[in-house]
Amino acid sequence: MSIDNSISCASCHRQEFAFSDTLVASAGMLGGKTSRHSMLLVNARFADEMRFFWNERAANLPQQTTHPIQEHMEMGFSGQGGRPGIAALISKLQAIDYYKELLQLSYGDANLSESRLQECLSQFIFYIQSFDSCFDAGRASAPNDGAPFTKFTPQENMGKKLFLAPRVFNGSGQRTGGGLGCQGCHRAPEFDINPLSLNNGITGPLAGPGREFDITRSPALRDLVRGSDKRLNGPLMHTGNVSGLRGAVDHYNSITATPAQNPNLDPRVRPNGMGQQLNMTEDEKRAIVAFLETLGSNNMYTYKKWSNPFR
């Protein structure tokens, strides 16, 4: 799919890492780098937020699928600097016998277009689904999300309660009771991002000086870690500067920015106009991490229908 045949979608969205990447900036063609690390692709079909990329610049998943192909340093069909545009890729793919056969089976003719390419890629991504986590097993035996899960440890149930319950703040943005309110932005059971969410308080760029105040998309919180061994599937946040679940928890525990310092700071992390101070205890931090680890699955890492069909 790249102009030099060196990069595919799966080069950055790797099945063994929940269709994400362990690099802070994913590798492009000819030694280039992408502008961000690759967002994991889990249950995109069921997300409330249908915009894509970290800054939500694509209105939907089909539109997103051909953006990387046309990025000059990513897959190269940019139509810039003497390189061909995406029409050259369409001609290249349409000349391959097995794509002719698959197009005929799918559409009744062997013609390929950008819209058909977008549709086929997005349909495959929509099929990447994760529903065999510890959370799913626990929820199946409980009457609702808030009830204790019999398959959970006491620590995991404590973390779930903290995740779901709203916070109580005083006038200075200090948490004085309640839970952690994570559910306000990452609603169960998909734990994807609320479409109305703004910046999460992380404003550093990927590299170099300056600050960024873009509205920040998030993938689902499912499969941030693998279910079997709790291995992290890649760097966290849009800057990739958080290396573990505990680091993410620590970030939300204390946000110092105000709207004057960050014009896109989400109001849910600035109660009463102040950056939130959740004042989590050590036990609470450990419990919320334990709960997030229950969202990791197992099947998606080896499921053959998502694996390399050319092997």
Buried (B, 14 or more C-beta within 10 A) or exposed (E): BBBEEBBEBEBBBBBBBBBBBBBBBBBBBEEBBBBBBBBBBBBBBBBEBBBBBBBBEBEEBBBBBBBBBBBBBBBBBBEEEEEBBBEBBBEBBBEEEEBBEBBEEEBEEBEBEBEBBBBBBBBBBBEBBBBBBBBBBBBEEBEEBEEBBEBBBEBBBBBBBBBBBEBEBEEEBBBEEEBBBBBBBBBBBBBBBBEEBBBBBBBBEBEEEEEBBBBBBBBBBBBBBBBEEBEBBBBBBBBBBBBBBBEBBBBBBEBEBEEEEBEBBBEBBBBEEBBBBBEBEEEBBBBBBBBBBBBBBBEBBEBEEBEEEEE
